[in-house]
Each structure stands twice: as C-alpha cells, then as structure tokens.
C-alpha cells in the first residue's frame, strides 16, 4: 500500500513529540537570551583564562575536540531516542524532502558560497584587503559551503519538533555523499588538483556525532519499550515522550556549554581582529539566510509537512564546521586566513540558526500538518 508524501503508515508512525505541560519550557522560551549570554561569557572567559581554553582545545583526536564532542552527545541524544527505526523502510515513500536537501547541499550551496566569496573579497572589499589574504578567506568560505552539517542539525530539528527519523536519514545520506564529493568539489572550486582531506577527522566525526548517540538512543528506546510492555501502563510512544521531556534540560545545557567553549576558543581572535571578523561574516550571513529561503521556499512550493520542511531547510543552512576548520588548518595552516574564515563560520552559526528556528516555528502554519 502506498504512503502519501508527509505521512508514514500508522503502524510505523514516528512518536508525536508532546509539549510539556504548560507549553514551551522556560529555557526554550528564552533560548536566544541564554545564547547571547553564553557568547559574551565565552569571549570574556577566553580572554581572561586563555590557558584554560588552550588546554581544552588540545584535547583532540584526529582534529576532533573531545569536550565539544561530549557536549554534542548531550545535545543529540534526546533526538536519537525519538527515532523510530521501524519507519526507516518507508522513507522512500516520501522522497521530496531528501531531494531538496541533496540538491541544495551539493548542487547549490558550495557554488553560491564560492560566488559570494569572490564577489565580496575580489570586488566589494578589494580596497580593504590585500589579494593574498582575500584568496585565503575565499578558500575558508568554500570549505564551509562544501561541508553540510552532521551533528548540530539534530538540535535544530528538535527545536522545530522535526521528524527525528527523517532527519537521521537526511544526515546519513549527506554523510555518505560527503565522503566521496567533498574533496572533488573543494578542489574544483579552489582550482587545485590535489587537496588533502583529513579522512580520519571525517570518519571519526561521523562516528562521534552520529553513530554513538544513535546507538545510545536505540538502546534507550528498546529499554523504554520493554519497560512499558512489562508494566502495561503506557505505550512505547508515551514512554519515549515522557523520557525525552525529562532529559531535555541536558540537551539545552549541552548547547549552551558548547557555545561558551567555541567562543572561548576564539575569544582573543574576536577582540584582536573585529573588522576582519565582520567582513568575513557578511557573505556568510547572506549565504545562510539565502540558502534557507531557497530550501524553505522549495519545501513550501512542494507542500511538504512542517516536520520535514523545517529540518530540510535547516540542514541545508547549517555547516559541518568541525570538518571545515580541520581541513583549513591541515591544508593552509593554523594562522591562515582560511582557518580564520572557518572559525568565523562557527561564530555566525549558532545565532543565525537560532533566528531561523524561531522564524520556522512562527511560520509553520504555511505547511500541511500531516
């Protein structure tokens, strides 16, 4: 029996993410305020205690920062518990969201980012930045534009009450394509024939940010289902909804602590080079909002349900900044303009994505509910 676009069959429907009693929680309601405070705290602490953050930044495996990885687990884990694996076999019955994600991420986003980099740093900012630095900044922007997000997307999807299972599939397909397409596209856009991609960083990041939280979510969901069946007091879906509501503060804490760390790592750079940071941020902001509008507009035109449309657009907008930073450092050097540009991408990412999450939640009436 066929399944219509935007709905799974009843027996495999993902669990409804119920609202907490009294509506949206206090921390969620004021999340933008907490993020702003954490950005300020990160910059402040990064300048007051640079040694502490240097120690944290040195805890790495294959250029993957372990403290950040742990905090990402805290953010992603509640989302993974909501994944209904029985529904995965029906993903092919509604391919539109996946098609939009892949088209935007691989046929549009890398090339618009490169075009914006050239426009701003070779034309509009040509009188303010020397040509060598300009090319380095463009390289960093290209790295960001060619690396679609892997981990943080689960957080943005959760904040829009997105379909957890569908988000997982979109991210998984992106990861597979990234393994084969990242280096060729970057090489094409940079105009070089040989670029070194840290494959250990790419593979380890996927394992840390997707595979391990997913395994933990699977185990937790199985345990909740067995407990619900044993006590016969509630369904598995209700047990999962109640459990994720209880652990939601852990996810919020993970997000806020990650912001403090990321801004703390770059606290001195932000204060030492504010004008350059601003110039790099301008094309990044245009790219982020532009890509979101393209994906969101396509989803609206194709009448996708909101729980698929929102994550679909957010996946295209967000970047896999861990990979971009690692490649920039390994190819161009730690003090290069390319590395600085990827770091600015980190700084821009959270505030921009939160604003887009808020916009999506306010416009969800544009989309079908089913």
C-alpha positions as CSV (number, residue, x, y, z in Angstrom):
1,X,0.0,0.0,0.0
2,X,1.4,3.4,-0.9
3,X,2.1,6.0,1.7
4,X,1.3,9.7,0.9
5,X,4.0,12.3,1.0
6,X,4.4,13.5,4.5
7,X,3.0,10.6,6.4
8,X,4.1,7.1,7.4
9,X,1.8,4.1,7.7
10,X,0.0,4.0,11.0
11,X,1.9,1.1,12.3
12,X,5.3,2.8,11.8
13,X,4.4,6.4,12.5
14,X,7.1,8.2,14.5
15,X,6.2,9.2,18.0
16,X,4.5,12.5,18.5
17,X,6.7,14.8,20.4
18,X,4.3,16.1,23.0
19,X,4.6,19.5,24.6
20,X,5.4,19.8,28.2
21,X,2.6,20.7,30.5
22,X,2.1,24.5,30.3
23,X,3.6,24.8,26.7
24,X,7.1,25.6,25.8
25,X,9.6,25.5,28.6
26,X,11.2,28.5,30.3
27,X,14.7,27.8,28.9
28,X,13.4,27.2,25.4
29,X,11.3,30.4,25.5
30,X,14.3,32.5,26.3
31,X,16.9,30.4,24.5
32,X,18.1,33.3,22.4
33,X,18.9,35.3,25.6
34,X,20.8,32.4,27.1
35,X,22.8,32.0,23.8
36,X,23.7,35.7,23.8
37,X,24.9,35.5,27.4
38,X,26.9,32.4,26.6
39,X,28.5,34.1,23.6
40,X,29.5,37.0,25.9
41,X,30.7,34.7,28.6
42,X,32.8,32.7,26.1
43,X,34.5,35.8,24.8
44,X,35.1,37.1,28.3
45,X,36.5,33.8,29.7
46,X,38.5,33.2,26.6
47,X,40.4,36.4,27.2
48,X,40.6,36.2,31.0
49,X,41.6,32.5,31.1
50,X,43.3,31.7,27.7
51,X,45.3,28.9,29.2
52,X,42.3,27.0,30.3
53,X,40.7,27.1,26.8
54,X,44.0,26.2,25.2
55,X,44.1,23.1,27.4
56,X,40.5,22.3,26.4
57,X,41.3,22.8,22.7
58,X,44.3,20.5,22.9
59,X,42.1,17.6,23.9
60,X,41.7,16.3,20.4
61,X,41.7,13.1,18.4
62,X,42.1,13.5,14.6
63,X,41.4,17.2,15.0
64,X,38.0,16.4,16.7
65,X,37.7,18.3,20.0
66,X,36.6,15.8,22.7
67,X,35.0,18.3,25.1
68,X,32.9,19.6,22.2
69,X,32.1,16.0,21.2
70,X,30.8,15.2,24.7
71,X,28.6,18.2,24.7
72,X,27.3,17.4,21.2
73,X,26.3,13.9,22.5
74,X,24.3,15.7,25.2
75,X,22.5,17.7,22.6
76,X,21.9,14.9,20.1
77,X,21.0,12.0,22.4
78,X,17.4,13.1,23.2
79,X,16.8,13.5,19.5
80,X,18.1,10.0,18.8
81,X,15.8,8.5,21.4
82,X,12.9,9.8,19.4
83,X,14.0,8.0,16.2
84,X,11.5,5.3,15.2
85,X,13.6,2.7,13.3
86,X,10.5,0.8,12.1
87,X,9.8,3.9,10.0
88,X,13.1,3.8,8.1
89,X,11.8,1.4,5.5
90,X,9.1,3.9,4.5
91,X,11.5,6.8,3.8
92,X,11.4,6.1,0.1
93,X,7.7,6.7,0.1
94,X,8.2,10.5,0.6
95,X,11.4,11.4,-1.2
96,X,10.7,15.2,-1.7
97,X,12.4,16.4,1.5
98,X,15.5,14.3,0.8
99,X,15.7,15.6,-2.8
100,X,15.6,19.2,-1.7
101,X,18.3,18.6,0.9
102,X,20.6,16.9,-1.6
103,X,20.0,19.5,-4.3
104,X,20.6,22.4,-2.0
105,X,23.6,20.9,-0.3
106,X,25.5,19.6,-3.3
107,X,24.3,21.5,-6.4
108,X,23.7,25.0,-5.0
109,X,25.3,25.7,-1.7
110,X,29.0,25.2,-2.5
111,X,28.8,27.3,-5.7
112,X,26.8,30.2,-4.2
113,X,29.3,30.4,-1.3
114,X,32.2,30.5,-3.7
115,X,30.4,33.2,-5.8
116,X,29.8,35.3,-2.7
117,X,33.4,34.9,-1.6
118,X,34.6,36.2,-5.0
119,X,32.1,39.0,-5.1
120,X,33.0,40.4,-1.7
121,X,36.7,39.7,-1.4
122,X,37.7,40.3,-5.0
123,X,35.3,43.1,-5.9
124,X,33.5,44.8,-3.0
125,X,36.2,44.6,-0.3
126,X,39.2,44.8,-2.8
127,X,40.3,48.2,-1.3
128,X,40.4,46.9,2.3
129,X,42.1,43.5,2.0
130,X,45.2,42.6,0.2
131,X,44.8,40.0,-2.6
132,X,46.7,37.2,-0.8
133,X,44.5,37.4,2.3
134,X,41.4,37.7,0.1
135,X,42.2,34.4,-1.6
136,X,42.7,32.7,1.7
137,X,39.4,34.0,3.1
138,X,37.6,32.7,-0.1
139,X,39.2,29.3,0.5
140,X,37.8,29.2,4.0
141,X,34.4,30.1,2.8
142,X,34.4,27.4,0.2
143,X,35.4,24.8,2.8
144,X,32.4,25.9,4.9
145,X,30.0,25.9,2.0
146,X,31.0,22.4,0.9
147,X,30.6,20.8,4.3
148,X,26.9,20.2,5.2
149,X,26.1,19.8,8.9
150,X,26.2,16.5,10.7
151,X,25.6,17.0,14.4
152,X,24.0,20.3,15.2
153,X,21.2,19.6,12.7
154,X,19.7,17.2,15.2
155,X,19.4,20.1,17.7
156,X,17.8,22.5,15.2
157,X,15.4,19.7,14.1
158,X,14.4,19.1,17.7
159,X,13.8,22.8,18.4
160,X,11.3,22.8,15.5
161,X,9.8,19.4,16.5
162,X,11.0,17.9,13.3
163,X,10.6,14.3,12.3
164,X,13.5,12.6,14.1
165,X,13.7,9.6,11.8
166,X,13.6,11.7,8.6
167,X,16.3,14.0,9.9
168,X,18.5,11.0,10.6
169,X,18.1,9.7,7.1
170,X,18.8,13.1,5.6
171,X,22.0,13.5,7.6
172,X,23.1,9.9,6.9
173,X,22.8,10.3,3.2
174,X,24.6,13.6,3.4
175,X,27.5,11.9,5.3
176,X,27.8,9.2,2.6
177,X,27.9,11.7,-0.2
178,X,30.3,13.9,1.7
179,X,32.9,11.1,1.9
180,X,33.0,11.0,-1.9
181,X,32.1,14.5,-3.0
182,X,33.7,16.9,-0.5
183,X,37.3,16.7,-1.9
184,X,36.4,16.9,-5.6
185,X,34.1,19.9,-5.1
186,X,36.5,21.7,-2.9
187,X,39.4,21.0,-5.4
188,X,37.2,22.2,-8.3
189,X,36.2,25.5,-6.5
190,X,39.7,26.2,-5.2
191,X,41.2,25.5,-8.6
192,X,43.7,22.9,-7.3
193,X,44.2,19.3,-8.3
194,X,45.4,17.9,-5.0
195,X,43.8,18.8,-1.7
196,X,44.5,16.8,1.4
197,X,41.3,15.8,3.2
198,X,41.7,14.5,6.8
199,X,39.7,11.3,6.3
200,X,40.3,10.3,9.9
201,X,38.6,13.5,11.0
202,X,35.7,13.0,8.7
203,X,35.1,9.4,9.7
204,X,35.7,10.0,13.5
205,X,33.3,13.0,13.4
206,X,30.5,10.9,11.9
207,X,31.1,8.1,14.5
208,X,31.2,10.5,17.4
209,X,28.4,12.8,16.4
210,X,26.0,10.3,14.7
211,X,26.8,6.6,15.3
212,X,27.5,6.7,19.1
213,X,24.5,8.9,20.0
214,X,22.3,6.8,17.7
215,X,23.4,3.5,19.3
216,X,22.6,5.0,22.7
217,X,19.2,6.2,21.5
218,X,18.4,2.8,20.1
219,X,19.3,1.1,23.4
220,X,17.3,3.6,25.4
221,X,14.2,3.3,23.2
222,X,14.4,-0.5,23.4
223,X,14.6,-0.3,27.2
224,X,11.7,2.1,27.4
225,X,9.6,-0.2,25.2
226,X,10.3,-3.2,27.2
227,X,9.5,-1.4,30.5
228,X,6.2,-0.1,29.0
229,X,5.3,-3.5,27.8
230,X,6.1,-5.0,31.2
231,X,4.1,-2.6,33.2
232,X,1.3,-2.3,30.7
233,X,0.6,1.3,31.9
234,X,1.6,3.2,28.8
235,X,2.6,2.8,25.2
236,X,6.1,3.0,24.0
237,X,5.5,6.3,22.3
238,X,4.3,7.9,25.5
239,X,7.1,6.4,27.5
240,X,9.6,7.9,25.0
241,X,7.9,11.3,25.0
242,X,8.0,11.4,28.9
243,X,11.6,10.3,29.0
244,X,12.8,12.9,26.4
245,X,10.9,15.6,28.2
246,X,12.8,14.7,31.4
247,X,16.2,14.8,29.8
248,X,15.6,17.9,27.7
249,X,17.5,20.1,30.1
250,X,20.6,18.1,29.4
251,X,20.3,18.9,25.7
252,X,19.8,22.6,26.5
253,X,22.9,22.6,28.8
254,X,24.9,20.8,26.1
255,X,24.0,23.6,23.6
256,X,24.8,26.4,25.9
257,X,28.1,24.9,27.1
258,X,29.2,24.3,23.5
259,X,28.6,27.9,22.7
260,X,30.7,29.0,25.7
261,X,33.6,26.7,24.6
262,X,33.5,27.7,20.9
263,X,33.5,31.4,21.6
264,X,36.1,30.9,24.4
265,X,38.4,29.2,22.0
266,X,38.3,32.3,19.7
267,X,37.8,35.0,22.3
268,X,41.2,36.7,21.7
269,X,40.9,36.5,17.9
270,X,37.5,38.1,18.0
271,X,38.8,41.1,20.0
272,X,42.0,41.5,18.1
273,X,40.5,41.4,14.6
274,X,36.9,42.7,14.8
275,X,36.9,44.4,11.4
276,X,38.1,41.3,9.6
277,X,35.6,39.2,11.5
278,X,32.8,41.5,10.4
279,X,33.9,41.4,6.7
280,X,34.0,37.6,6.7
281,X,30.7,37.4,8.4
282,X,28.8,39.4,5.8
283,X,28.9,36.9,2.9
284,X,28.4,34.1,5.5
285,X,25.2,35.8,6.7
286,X,23.9,36.3,3.2
287,X,24.7,32.7,2.3
288,X,23.0,31.3,5.4
289,X,19.7,33.2,5.0
290,X,19.7,32.9,1.3
291,X,20.1,29.1,1.3
292,X,17.5,28.7,4.0
293,X,15.0,30.7,1.9
294,X,15.7,28.6,-1.1
295,X,15.2,25.3,0.7
296,X,12.2,26.6,2.7
297,X,10.6,28.0,-0.4
298,X,11.0,24.8,-2.3
299,X,9.5,22.8,0.6
300,X,6.6,25.2,0.7
301,X,6.1,25.0,-3.0
302,X,6.2,21.2,-2.9
303,X,3.8,21.2,0.1
304,X,6.0,19.2,2.5
305,X,4.7,18.8,6.0
306,X,6.4,21.2,8.5
307,X,8.1,18.5,10.5
308,X,10.0,17.6,7.3
309,X,10.2,21.1,5.7
310,X,11.9,22.8,8.7
311,X,14.7,20.2,9.2
312,X,15.1,20.1,5.4
313,X,15.8,23.8,5.2
314,X,18.0,23.9,8.4
315,X,20.2,21.0,7.2
316,X,21.0,23.0,4.0
317,X,21.8,26.1,6.0
318,X,24.0,24.7,8.8
319,X,27.6,23.7,8.2
320,X,29.9,20.9,9.4
321,X,32.3,23.5,10.8
322,X,34.4,20.8,12.6
323,X,35.5,19.4,9.3
324,X,35.9,22.8,7.6
325,X,38.2,24.0,10.4
326,X,40.2,20.8,10.4
327,X,40.8,20.9,6.6
328,X,41.6,24.6,6.7
329,X,44.3,24.1,9.4
330,X,45.7,21.0,7.7
331,X,45.9,22.5,4.2
332,X,46.5,26.2,4.8
333,X,47.9,26.4,8.3
334,X,46.7,27.3,11.8
335,X,47.3,31.1,11.3
336,X,45.9,31.2,7.8
337,X,43.1,33.4,6.6
338,X,41.3,30.2,5.5
339,X,41.4,28.9,9.1
340,X,40.1,32.3,10.4
341,X,37.2,32.3,7.9
342,X,36.1,28.8,9.1
343,X,36.2,29.9,12.7
344,X,34.0,32.9,11.8
345,X,31.6,30.4,10.4
346,X,31.5,28.8,13.9
347,X,30.8,32.2,15.4
348,X,28.0,33.0,12.9
349,X,26.4,29.6,13.0
350,X,24.6,29.5,16.4
351,X,22.9,32.9,16.3
352,X,21.9,32.5,12.7
353,X,20.4,29.1,13.2
354,X,18.5,30.1,16.3
355,X,16.9,33.0,14.3
356,X,15.9,30.6,11.6
357,X,14.5,28.1,14.1
358,X,12.4,31.0,15.5
359,X,11.3,32.0,12.0
360,X,10.4,28.5,11.1
361,X,8.3,27.9,14.2
362,X,6.4,31.2,13.6
363,X,5.6,30.2,10.0
364,X,4.7,26.6,10.5
365,X,1.1,27.4,9.5
366,X,2.4,27.8,6.0
367,X,2.8,24.0,5.7
368,X,0.5,21.0,6.0
369,X,0.5,19.4,9.4
370,X,0.3,15.8,8.3
